Amino acid sequence: MAKRKKDTESTSVVQIEAISETEDGSNIDVRVEEVLAIEPNETSDNSTAQDDYVIEMRHITKEFPGIIANDDITLQLKRGEIHALLGENGAGKSTLMSVLFGLYQPENGEILKDGKVVKINSPNDATALGIGMVHQHFKLVEVFSVLDNIILGAEPNKAGFLTKKEARKKVVDLSEKYGLKIDPDAIIEDITVGMQQRTEILKMLYRDNEILIFDEPTAVLTPQEIDELMQIMRNLAAEGKSILFITHKLNEIMAVADRCTVLRKGKYIGTVNVADTTKEELSKMMVGRDIKFAVDKDEANPQDEILKVENLCVESKIHKKLAVKDVSFTVHAGEIVCIAGIDGNGQTELVYGLTGLEKLAPNVEETVEREIAPPVWTKLKDVEKPERAKLFFKQVGEFIKYFFVKLGFKIWDGLKKFGEGIASKCVALWNKLVFVFDKKKRESIDVNADVKGRVYLMGQDITKSSIRKRSKTGMSHIPEDRHKHGLVLDYTLEQNMVLQRYWEKAFQTAGFIKKKAVRKYSDELIEQYDVRSGQGAITVVRSMSGGNQQKAIVARELDRPHKLLIAVQPTRGLDVGAIEYIHSQIVKDRDNGAGVLLVSLELDEVMNLSDRILVMYEGEIVGELDPKKTTVQELGLYMAGAKRGGKEKKDEEKLFRKSERLVQRFVCFHPRQRSETFDRRKKGRHANGHFVDSLRIARHIYRLYCPALHKSSTCRRSNKYHTEKFWLL
């Protein structure tokens, strides 16, 4: 969609000029106070102005204990526009949108919808007005499925009974239309953070809202998914929907937004036309100073080996196959090693295995699931009458036989798994008894023999060590999910700051916490890392913004003594000023002799910070790259699986063979069934359990991996053969 022409407003022009003429932050604030005396977006014809805006938030003020989150803010959203809301962490962006969505009630101000004053007391009122919101902190029920979360609150029913069939069809259609890949039957607690984000977006699209609020929707998405989301937003705007877009990523604002409103410390700074400004001007408006987008660092000087991983295997919660397959690598002191890859290729499971959050794969041979072909029912009307009764009883007998055969296999598999579990427990108990009573045999017994892979930290085998022991050995971990693994949301900020150190002598005596020492330590970290909260160290973490929660985690993990830092998305949800500081601290940590294992989906962050890049694809390390000698394009080829071990796959026939294997993985028709019927609407069973259309999957994979076969004149015969083969599937 072509970029819409922006209307230049007098207030915005005055504000830009005021900011550009000043050099220091103090003068900027003075000029801004002068500009704020002018009513934003004020015109001589009020009726015309009101007709142009679908939403107006006038003089909104929202206070919390100890802080004014929104201080007299006015925001205006035009019809069919993408309006970006920019500001540093804790500037009040999410609070302002929560007021619009009915989660908070403002102390002062009013909200207008289509020029009429409305009262939004709850999210139900906002939904009734056609306002939907994708929350920064996911509002999902973890024990529910993806489909259940999407339809929650808008459940389709007939006569009081829930009907999921139509809802499932609508959700699947929306996911295909907007390119948001989800598994409707997956449980929320078992899926990645990226899929949870896509679930939140689909939950809003499912309700057909007119005004859409995106609160940092790209924080956990891959670059490819971000591009797709940007296109989705353009398409939604073209359909007549109005979008409010909160983000810290200036590139996204420049790519998709029409106008941008900037907040700082809860105050309105200005509204600018994106086409008439630059990233540098926006960043200066946001933080009040110039920002360096490049990372300053010296050459790496690797020293001793800190982390050693040998043949690590981790199981997947989504499917039956391994998420991490025989991964081996090392991390040395004084270097930053980055694990790059598209989300869902085993990076999360790898980190969980290293940190002890997930158990490693058991050391048993993989069994192939038995698939018995069900009998085919022949319609009796196609058989002559004398043979109908005989055929009927024969077919019933076959189905009964099939039922008992499958039941027998299920019972056998259950007994086998039960026996394997009992045997493994007996072996573990015997090993413990030997360790206690037989000192001579201790060295000959491998306590990690029942798992695949080894993890060594500082020369110590920590394969089956507890999380606390790994922490005491010298491991710091910035988790991907800040709420699930990083913070205790109902604890105060100071309690979370010492979450990994409260047992040390500096913070406790005889089991009693030294509150003054904890308070002093927390205040120092809060000041150093600019963690903003309403009540300082005693603020409940749940009430803080996502960016400041992330700052708290980074401050805690970087400050405590460690030899290895595992940083997973360390700058997720942070503004450009905070990102600049965090990057400098990670580089400083490397220079001080620590090893850093970085897992990031941001290609710019990967290229700027890393000294070595390890690319993961389908659970394996497919390449090791030097960021100085590689390009983003080459890195993308490795991440997509087009290159492996330095060799590029150029043979189209090889790509087809790969696609053929993928089709066979998803479609489980028995060969006899394929030869007996060519019904295109036959259903195959997906690897994770739900039903899918085999032909649609075949076509999708075929287009994905073999696009050239459709156009190449030299492959017409091969193309015809492949098309027929896919048609039979």
SVG drawing of the C-alpha trace seen along z (x, -y; Angstrom):
<svg xmlns="http://www.w3.org/2000/svg" viewBox="-31 -29 74 93">
<polyline fill="none" stroke="black" stroke-width="0.4" points="0.0,0.0 1.3,-3.4 2.2,-5.7 -0.6,-8.1 0.0,-11.8 0.5,-13.4 -1.2,-16.6 1.3,-18.9 0.0,-20.5 1.2,-23.8 1.8,-22.5 4.0,-19.7 6.1,-22.0 6.6,-24.4 7.7,-21.5 10.2,-20.1 11.7,-23.5 12.0,-24.0 13.7,-20.7 16.1,-21.1 17.2,-24.6 18.2,-23.3 21.3,-21.3 20.9,-20.2 18.0,-18.4 17.2,-21.1 16.4,-23.6 14.3,-21.1 12.1,-20.7 11.7,-24.5 10.7,-24.8 8.3,-21.9 6.6,-23.6 6.1,-26.6 4.7,-24.6 2.4,-22.7 0.6,-26.0 -0.8,-25.7 -3.7,-23.2 -2.5,-20.3 -4.2,-19.8 -6.4,-22.9 -8.1,-24.2 -10.5,-27.0 -13.3,-24.7 -13.9,-22.3 -16.6,-20.3 -14.3,-19.5 -11.5,-18.5 -13.8,-16.2 -15.0,-14.5 -11.4,-13.7 -10.6,-11.9 -12.1,-8.5 -10.5,-8.8 -9.6,-11.8 -8.0,-11.6 -8.0,-15.1 -6.0,-16.2 -5.7,-12.7 -4.1,-12.5 -3.4,-9.2 -1.7,-9.0 -0.3,-6.1 1.2,-6.1 4.3,-8.2 4.2,-8.9 2.2,-10.7 2.1,-8.2 0.2,-10.5 0.4,-14.3 -2.2,-16.2 -1.7,-14.2 -3.8,-14.8 -3.8,-12.2 -5.7,-12.2 -6.2,-9.3 -7.4,-9.8 -9.5,-7.4 -7.5,-4.8 -4.1,-5.9 -1.3,-4.1 -0.4,-6.3 2.8,-5.4 3.3,-6.1 6.9,-6.5 8.7,-7.0 11.3,-5.6 10.6,-2.9 8.2,-4.2 7.1,-7.2 3.4,-6.2 2.6,-4.8 1.0,-1.5 -0.8,-3.4 -2.4,-5.7 -3.5,-2.9 -4.8,-1.0 -7.0,-4.1 -8.3,-4.0 -9.1,-0.2 -10.8,-0.7 -8.2,1.0 -7.6,-2.2 -9.8,-5.2 -8.1,-8.6 -8.2,-11.3 -8.8,-14.0 -9.6,-14.2 -12.1,-12.9 -12.3,-10.4 -14.2,-11.1 -15.3,-8.5 -16.4,-9.9 -16.6,-13.4 -18.9,-12.2 -17.8,-11.9 -17.8,-8.3 -17.2,-6.7 -15.1,-3.5 -15.3,-1.8 -14.1,1.6 -12.6,3.6 -16.1,4.8 -17.1,1.1 -14.1,0.7 -14.9,3.9 -18.5,2.7 -17.1,-0.5 -14.9,1.5 -11.6,1.0 -9.3,4.0 -5.8,4.2 -2.8,6.5 -1.3,6.3 2.4,6.0 2.1,8.5 0.1,11.3 -3.5,11.8 -3.6,15.5 -4.7,18.5 -1.7,20.8 -3.7,24.1 -6.1,23.3 -5.4,24.0 -4.7,21.4 -8.2,21.6 -9.8,21.4 -7.8,18.2 -8.8,16.6 -12.5,17.1 -12.5,16.4 -15.2,13.8 -16.7,14.1 -17.6,17.8 -19.9,19.0 -22.8,21.0 -26.1,22.5 -28.8,22.9 -26.2,22.3 -23.8,25.0 -20.3,24.1 -19.7,24.6 -16.0,24.6 -16.2,25.8 -17.1,22.4 -14.7,20.6 -11.9,22.9 -12.6,22.3 -12.6,18.5 -9.4,18.6 -7.7,20.8 -8.9,18.5 -7.6,15.4 -4.2,17.1 -3.9,18.0 -5.1,14.6 -2.7,12.6 0.2,15.1 0.0,15.7 1.0,19.3 -0.5,21.0 -1.5,24.4 -5.1,24.0 -4.9,27.1 -1.5,26.3 -1.5,25.4 -0.3,21.9 2.3,23.0 3.9,25.3 4.3,22.9 7.0,20.3 6.7,16.7 6.4,15.8 3.4,18.0 1.8,16.5 2.3,13.1 0.6,14.3 -2.3,15.6 -2.8,12.2 -3.0,10.6 -5.5,13.2 -7.6,12.7 -8.0,9.1 -8.6,9.8 -11.2,12.4 -13.5,9.7 -13.5,7.5 -12.5,4.4 -12.5,1.0 -9.7,-0.6 -6.7,1.6 -4.1,1.0 -0.7,2.8 1.4,2.6 4.9,3.6 3.7,6.5 7.1,7.1 9.2,7.4 9.3,11.3 8.8,11.7 11.5,12.7 12.5,10.2 10.5,12.2 7.4,12.2 7.9,8.4 7.9,7.7 4.7,9.8 3.1,7.9 4.0,4.6 2.3,5.7 -0.7,6.9 -1.0,3.4 -0.9,1.8 -3.6,4.1 -5.8,3.4 -5.3,-0.4 -6.3,0.0 -9.5,1.8 -10.4,-1.4 -9.2,-0.4 -7.3,-2.8 -4.2,-1.6 -2.3,-2.8 1.1,-1.3 3.4,-1.3 7.0,-0.4 10.6,-1.3 12.0,-0.3 12.5,-3.4 12.8,-1.3 9.3,0.0 7.9,-3.5 9.7,-4.8 8.4,-1.9 4.8,-1.8 3.5,-4.8 1.9,-7.9 2.2,-10.1 4.1,-9.6 3.4,-11.0 6.4,-11.2 6.1,-10.9 8.8,-11.4 8.5,-11.0 4.7,-11.0 4.5,-14.3 3.5,-15.1 6.5,-16.1 5.1,-16.4 3.4,-14.8 5.2,-14.7 4.6,-13.4 6.9,-10.4 7.6,-11.3 9.0,-14.7 11.4,-13.4 14.4,-11.0 15.3,-8.4 17.9,-10.7 15.2,-13.3 12.8,-10.8 15.4,-9.3 16.4,-12.8 12.8,-13.7 12.4,-10.4 15.4,-10.4 16.5,-14.1 20.0,-13.3 21.9,-12.0 22.0,-8.2 24.8,-6.0 23.2,-3.1 26.6,-1.3 28.2,0.7 31.7,-0.4 33.9,2.6 37.5,3.8 38.7,7.1 37.8,10.1 40.6,11.9 39.3,15.4 41.0,17.1 40.1,20.2 37.1,22.4 34.1,21.4 31.3,23.5 31.6,26.8 28.6,28.6 28.9,32.1 26.2,33.9 23.3,32.2 19.8,33.5 16.6,31.9 13.1,33.2 10.3,31.0 7.0,30.4 5.2,29.8 6.1,32.9 7.7,36.3 11.0,35.6 14.0,33.9 14.1,30.2 17.9,30.1 19.9,32.8 23.5,33.6 24.6,30.0 28.2,29.3 30.0,26.0 32.3,24.1 32.3,20.6 35.6,19.0 36.2,16.3 36.4,12.9 34.1,13.6 30.5,13.2 29.0,16.2 25.6,15.7 23.0,18.4 21.1,17.2 18.1,18.7 14.5,18.4 12.2,18.8 11.2,22.4 14.4,24.1 15.5,25.2 17.1,22.1 14.7,21.9 15.0,25.6 18.8,25.4 18.9,22.6 16.5,24.5 18.8,27.5 21.8,25.4 20.2,23.6 18.4,26.7 14.9,25.4 14.2,28.6 15.5,32.1 17.7,33.5 16.5,36.2 16.7,39.8 19.4,42.1 17.1,44.7 16.6,45.7 13.9,43.9 10.9,46.1 8.9,45.8 5.2,45.3 3.2,48.3 0.6,47.3 -1.9,49.9 -4.0,49.2 -7.7,49.2 -10.0,51.3 -11.8,49.5 -15.6,49.7 -17.4,50.6 -20.8,49.3 -23.4,52.0 -25.5,50.4 -22.7,51.1 -22.9,54.9 -25.5,57.3 -28.2,58.2 -27.2,61.9 -23.7,60.8 -24.7,57.8 -25.2,59.7 -22.0,61.7 -20.0,58.5 -21.6,56.7 -20.5,59.3 -17.1,59.6 -16.5,55.8 -17.8,55.7 -15.4,58.5 -12.5,56.6 -13.3,53.4 -13.5,55.3 -10.2,57.0 -8.6,53.7 -10.0,52.2 -8.5,55.0 -5.2,54.9 -4.8,51.2 -5.9,51.7 -3.3,54.4 -0.6,52.2 -1.6,49.4 -1.6,51.7 1.8,53.1 3.3,49.6 1.9,48.6 3.4,51.6 6.7,51.1 6.9,47.4 5.9,48.4 8.6,51.0 11.3,48.6 10.3,46.1 10.6,48.7 13.9,49.9 15.4,46.4 14.3,45.7 15.9,48.9 19.1,48.1 19.2,44.6 18.5,46.0 21.3,48.6 23.7,45.9 22.9,43.8 23.4,46.8 26.7,47.6 27.8,44.0 26.9,44.2 28.3,47.6 31.0,48.4 33.7,45.7 35.8,47.8 33.0,47.9 32.1,44.2 34.5,43.2 33.4,46.1 29.7,45.1 28.5,42.4 25.6,40.6 24.6,38.9 24.4,42.2 20.6,42.0 20.6,38.7 22.0,37.6 24.7,35.0 27.1,33.3 27.4,29.7 30.6,28.5 30.9,25.2 34.3,24.1 35.5,27.7 32.7,29.1 30.0,31.5 26.7,29.7 24.6,31.9 22.2,32.9 22.9,30.1 20.2,28.0 19.5,24.5 20.9,23.1 24.1,25.1 24.6,23.8 24.1,20.3 26.6,20.8 29.1,22.3 29.1,19.0 26.1,19.0 23.9,15.9 20.7,16.2 18.6,13.4 15.5,15.5 13.3,15.1 10.1,15.0 10.6,12.3 7.3,13.2 7.7,17.0 11.4,17.4 12.8,13.9 10.6,12.3 8.2,13.0 5.6,10.5 4.0,10.2 7.4,9.5 8.8,6.0 11.6,4.7 14.2,5.0 13.2,8.6 13.6,9.5 17.0,7.7 18.4,10.2 16.5,13.2 19.7,15.0 21.8,13.8 19.6,13.6 21.4,16.5 24.8,14.7 26.2,13.4 25.9,9.8 22.1,10.1 21.3,12.5 22.4,13.6 21.3,16.9 18.5,17.1 17.2,13.6 17.3,11.1 19.2,7.8 16.6,5.4 18.8,2.3 21.5,4.1 18.9,5.3 17.5,1.8 20.9,0.2 21.9,2.7 18.6,2.3 18.8,-1.4 22.3,-1.3 21.2,1.0 18.0,-1.1 20.1,-4.2 22.8,-2.6 20.4,-1.0 17.7,-3.7 14.9,-1.3 11.9,-3.6 9.1,-2.7 6.5,-4.6 7.7,-3.8 11.3,-2.9 12.6,0.3 9.3,1.2 7.3,1.1 5.5,4.3 7.0,5.6 3.7,6.4 2.8,2.7 6.0,1.8 6.3,1.4 7.7,4.2 10.8,2.3 11.6,1.5 11.0,5.1 13.6,6.1 16.0,3.6 15.7,5.0 16.5,8.5 19.5,7.3 20.8,5.3 20.5,8.3 22.2,10.8 25.0,8.6 25.9,7.3 26.1,10.6 29.4,12.6 29.5,14.9 31.7,16.4 29.1,17.2 26.2,14.9 23.4,16.5 21.4,13.6 18.2,14.5 16.7,11.4 18.3,9.1 17.0,5.9 13.4,7.1 11.0,4.1 13.7,1.6 14.1,-1.9 17.1,-3.0 18.7,-4.7 18.4,-1.6 19.6,0.7 22.7,-1.4 23.6,-1.1 22.8,2.6 25.0,3.3 27.9,1.4 27.4,3.4 27.5,6.7 30.7,5.7 32.2,4.6 31.2,7.9 33.1,9.7 36.2,7.4 36.2,8.3 36.8,11.9 33.3,13.4 32.0,15.6 28.7,14.5 26.2,16.7 23.8,14.5 20.5,15.7 18.8,13.0 16.3,12.6 17.5,9.1 19.9,9.4 21.4,6.0 22.1,7.0 23.6,10.3 26.0,8.6 27.0,5.8 27.6,7.6 28.8,11.1 32.4,12.3 31.2,15.7 27.8,16.7 26.4,20.2 23.3,20.8 20.7,23.3 18.2,24.9 15.9,27.7 17.7,28.3 21.2,28.5 24.2,26.2 24.4,25.8 27.1,23.1 29.7,21.1 30.3,17.6 32.5,14.7 30.4,11.5 33.2,9.5 33.5,11.8 29.8,12.5 26.7,10.6 23.2,10.4 22.1,12.1 24.4,15.1 23.3,15.3 19.7,15.4 20.5,18.3 21.9,20.3 18.9,19.5 16.5,20.6 18.4,23.8 19.4,22.9 23.1,23.2 24.6,25.8 28.3,26.1 29.3,23.5 27.7,25.3 24.6,23.8 21.8,26.0 21.3,25.1 19.9,28.4 16.1,28.0 15.7,31.8 17.3,31.9 14.9,29.3 12.0,31.3 13.2,34.4 13.3,32.4 9.8,31.2 8.6,34.7 10.0,35.9 8.2,33.0 4.9,34.0 5.3,37.6 5.9,36.3 2.6,34.4 0.4,36.8 0.0,40.3 -2.0,42.1 -1.3,45.8 0.1,46.6 -2.9,49.0 -5.3,46.2 -3.5,43.9 -3.8,46.5 -7.4,47.3 -8.8,43.8 -8.0,40.3 -10.4,38.3 -8.9,34.9 -10.8,34.1 -9.4,37.0 -8.0,35.9 -4.6,36.8 -3.5,36.5 -1.0,33.8 2.1,34.8 0.8,32.9 -2.6,34.5 -5.1,32.2 -6.5,32.8 -5.3,30.9 -5.9,31.0 -3.1,33.1 -3.4,31.5 -3.1,28.0 0.0,28.9 1.6,30.6 1.0,27.5 2.3,25.2 5.5,27.1 5.9,27.5 5.7,23.8 7.9,23.1 10.8,25.3 10.5,25.7 9.3,22.3 11.7,22.6 10.1,25.8 6.9,24.0 8.7,21.5 11.7,23.5 11.1,24.7 13.8,27.4 11.9,29.1 8.5,29.5 8.6,33.2 9.8,33.2 7.2,30.6 4.5,32.7 5.7,35.8 5.9,33.9 2.5,32.3 0.9,35.7 2.7,37.2 1.5,34.4 -2.0,34.8 -2.0,38.5 -1.0,37.5"/>
</svg>
